[in-house]
Amino acid sequence: MTEHKVRISQRVQRIAPSLTLAVTQKAARLRAEGVDVIGFGAGEPDFDTPDHIKRGAEAAMARGAGKYTNVAGTTELRRAVADELNRAHGTHHGEANVIVSCGAKHSLFNLFMALLDDGDEVIIPSPCWVSYPELVSMAGGTPVILETRADEDYRIDERALAERVSPRTRAIVLCSPSNPTGAVYDAATLDGIARAVRDRCGPDTYIITDDIYRSLVYRGEWVSMARVAPELRDRILLVDGVSKSYAMTGWRIGYLAGPRELVAAMATLQGQSTTNAAAIAQAAALVALTGPQEPVATMRAEFDRRRKTMVARLRAIPEVKLYEPAGAFYCFPDLRHYVGRHGIADDLQLAEWLLEKGRVAIVPGSGFLAPGYARLSYATSMANVETGLERLKVALAELL
Ligand SMILES: Cc1ncc(COP(=O)(O)O)c(C=O)c1O
């Protein structure tokens, strides 16, 4: 029987599938066939969720917490989120300023849906996380890409930003530490961005700070935009979550803090779509935020060890250029020297070739709007970092 062809909506046809997932899936397929592949594709910590958090979830189940909660999240969790974000950003948010969603990705989805009308623009510095442009497009908005460069430490130039501003600009998205580059914005860069927004944008333009990797900084210090530009606090939307800091990617808890009206609009949308984030996961996130923080420091120290090894080994490969990442858990080497040779036309083909010939899975830079680059995650064991980088070196040597 031939299957009836389904007519898929234009809205969904416009969305590009995630390249990060594509590589991870192909690597998984090869592994299932018995091929020993080392994966550098992971966008999540390889550590397990700390025990005390798991126990918190068990206790929540035992006391019968598995019911609907307030759409925006339980009062306890929203208060804990507000406290934690106020500590980090010097803000004065209360529970009414916070909405909990099914991961920070969902927070961003709801945010763009609540903020954007068709044709509204969102400025996204690139290289950028795969999902920002797609999320903006899904909400009917237009992503406006602002390129940044490795040899300028991926800093955002105030004037270049001002040039991208138009009367339709509704937001600029900042991700520090950055996925994929690992760059962390310093106070001077944030100050320049704040000045451009203050001087060139109307009152309806927001700064979205995606701080999901905030606890994973190894070099320099993480700086809050809300502290650099307190006069813009009402226009700074904080996106954060427990996924990366507490190794809780699968629990799906993320949150946003911002003006009450915006949070209420997002809650209306969430109330008619997904309702509350899973109640037991919310209880676990509460334990994560209010319980002992040592596991975060332990994971950070281990990530840093691997980061140093990966940086040294990547830099030892001929013709590979690498900006030294300061945060998150990714290296983003420039592999352009290896593209355009031996029939390898682009970074997608290079990633395929490395997977088949070198048995290493990397994510092509095109997915982050940086063709010729690649993202390698060090959220994997030190042994994998060492063996995988050796494989990469040997494979790339064939292309020299
Ligand atoms: C920059 C960035 N923001 C947000 C997220 C979303 O995190 P989650 O939806 O798991 O909370 C990710 C996950 O990969 C990310 O890399």
The ligand as an ORCA input file, in Angstrom:
! r2SCAN-3c Opt
* xyz 0 1
  C      22.774     28.284     24.073
  C      21.704     27.358     24.531
  N      20.554     27.877     24.985
  C      19.561     27.098     25.390
  C      19.658     25.724     25.349
  C      18.462     24.915     25.762
  O      18.593     24.218     26.897
  P      17.381     23.401     27.513
  O      16.205     23.531     26.616
  O      17.862     21.992     27.624
  O      17.138     24.020     28.855
  C      20.824     25.142     24.866
  C      20.936     23.669     24.759
  O      21.676     23.131     23.985
  C      21.881     25.973     24.452
  O      23.031     25.469     23.988
*
